[in-house]
């Protein structure tokens, strides 16, 4: 892990566009089948390659709290994804049973999704993104600004809550400000699917949009959009 200043210095040195991701973006990979997230696995693989395979296309940055939240929720997400595939298999079985009643030959076999260990594969892919990212340490100033958001209900805080989300955002804003201050020429993109807290009707909450505009921080709400924005 590195301080805000050290992360900014590293990003300036590699001179690549930067993608800041929230915890939900990494966990969305695991639940992509249940949520019918089109091409999410392919986009996650493409992002990993863009960060790790030369010539590198972008840098990935996460807060230490993203790492902590991912570790906290990974097991329940894996179990949720497994249960969903079991439900899909049950639906397939009932469909084939009904076909038998009416003498219909469906032309395809009963589903056997569990045989491919897909939830584990998706979790591993999510972990690979976590592992290839640059990690930002906790920062007292960022924590203080996060508490200010919570106290005053400034997005992404609502009704005095979401301290973790506010802290993650403040750490990303701090890095982005450091980059902006030195004239960093590459794109800086924040990606979160937490639209409930970040957005209002019509898009990004006006208070956040103003903060982002000052430092040229872009905003996206899914992995595919974030990856495309940071690499094009």
N, C-alpha and C positions, 0 to 999 in steps of 0.2 A: 504493500500500500504506500501511497505518497501523499504529501500535502497538496493543497490546492495549487500553490505556486510551483511545486515540483512537477505536477501533472501538466500544468500549462507550459512550462519550459520544455517538457518532453514532447508535447504536441507541436510546439513551434519547431522543434528540431526535426521531427519526422515529416512536417509540412504536408499533412494529409487532411482532407475533410474529416470532421468529427461528428460522430453520432453518440448522443447521450441517451441511454435507455432506462426506463422505469422497470420495476420488478415485474409488473403485469405483462410487459412485452415478452420477457423471457418465459414466464409461466404460460402465456398464450400459446407458445409452441406445444406444450404438453397437452393442452386442452383443445387443440386446433381441430381435431376430428369432431368432438362433441359440439363445438361452436360453429362447425362448417366454415372455418376460415380458409378461404381459397388460397392454395399454393403456399400456405404458411411454412410447411416443412422445407419446400424448395427455396423459399426466401431466406429462411434461417441458415440453410446450407450455403447459399450464395453469399450471405453476409459473413459467415465464418471464413469462407474462402477469400473474400475481399480484404479481410483483416489479416489473414495468416499466410496467404500464398503470394509470392512475388510475381509481378509488381503489385504491391499493396495499393488498394483503392481508397481505403478510409481507416480511421482509428475508431475504436469502440471504447466508451468510457462509462463506468458504473460507480455508483456510490457504495461505500462499505455497507450501508443499510440495505441496498439492493441484494448484496451477497447474503446478508443475514436473513432477509425475508425469504429469499429463494430457498435457502437451506431449511428454514422453518416450515415452508409450505410444500416442499417437493414431494414428500411422502403422501400427503392427502391428495395432491393433484394426480399422482401416479395411480392411486387407488380409485379416484374418480374416473380417470380415463379407462381403467380396466373394467370398472362396472358398466361404463357406457358401451364398450364393445360386447360385453356379455348380454346386455339388453338388445343390442343389434342382432346377435346370434339368436336370441329368443324370438325376436320378430321374424327372422328368416325361417325359423322352425315352424312357427304358427302359419306363415304364408304357405310353406310347402305342404303342411298338413291340410290346409284349406284347398290347395290345388288338387290333392289326392281325392278329396270328397267329390270334386266336380270333374275328375278325370282329365285334368289339365297337366300337360308336360311343360314346366316352366322353361326348360332349356338351359338351366344352370343349377348347380348344386347348392346344398345348404351352406350357409356361411360358417366359416371356421376362423374368425378373426384372432382368437387367442393364440393360435399356433404360430403367429408371426412376431409375438412380443413387441407389438407396435408401441404401446405406452412406454416401455422401457427405452426403446429406440428414440422416441421423441424426447424423453427426459434426458437421455445422454446428449442429444443434439443441443438441447437447452443449456446443459452444463458446459458443453464445448464453447458456447458463446460467452458464458460467464467466465470461463477460464482464460479466454483470449483477450478479455477486456482489461483496460487500465483502471486500477482501483483507486478511488479517492478516499483518503483518510477522513475521519471525523474532524471537524473544525469548530472551535468555540464560537467564532464570529458567525458562522453559518447557523449554528444551533441557536444563537441569540436572535438572529433575524427570523428563524423559523418560529420561535416562540412568539415573536411580535406578530407574525401572520396569524397564528392560532388565536392570540388574545383579541385581535382586531378583525377576525373573520375575513382575512384577505386570501383569495384563492391561491392555492388549492384547498385552503382550510374553509370549512363550513361549520358554523355554530360552535366554534371553539374546539375543533377536533383535527384529526389527520396530521399530527405532529411529525410523524415519519415522512409523509409525503412532502410536507413543507421543508423538512431538513434535506431530503434528497434534492428537491428543486433548488434550494439555496446553495448547495454544494455545486450543482451544475451551473447555476448563474455565476457563482464566484469564479469558476474556471473560465467560463465564457467571457466574463469581464476582463480577466487577465489577458486573454487572447485578443480581445478587442482593443485593449489599451496599447498593445504593441503592434497593432496594425496587421494582425493575422489575416491573410487573404483568402483562406479556404472557408467553405461552408461550415456552419455550426448548426446542427439539427437536434432538437429534442423529440423523442418518440415515447408516447405514453398512450395506452388505450383507456386510461381513466378519464373518460370524457365527462363523467358526472361532476367531477371536481374541477376540471380544467376548462370546461366549455360552458357556454350559454347558447341559447338559440341563435344560430347563425355562425357559430364557430368559437374560436378561442375567446375566453373571457376578456373583456376590454382592459381590465387592470393588468392582466398578464401580457396581453398583446402590446401594451405600452412599454412594459419592462423589456420584453423580448426585442422590440423594434430598436431600442436604444443601442443594443449590443449586436444587432443583426443575428439574433438567434431564431431559427426557423422552428415551426411546430408541426408535428405529424401525429396521427392517431392509430397507426398500425404498422407492423413490421415491414410490409411490402412498400408502403408509402415512404417510410423513413429511409429504407435502403435505397430506393430509387432516387429520392431527393438528395441524399448525401453523395451519391455516385454519379449524378448526371448534372 
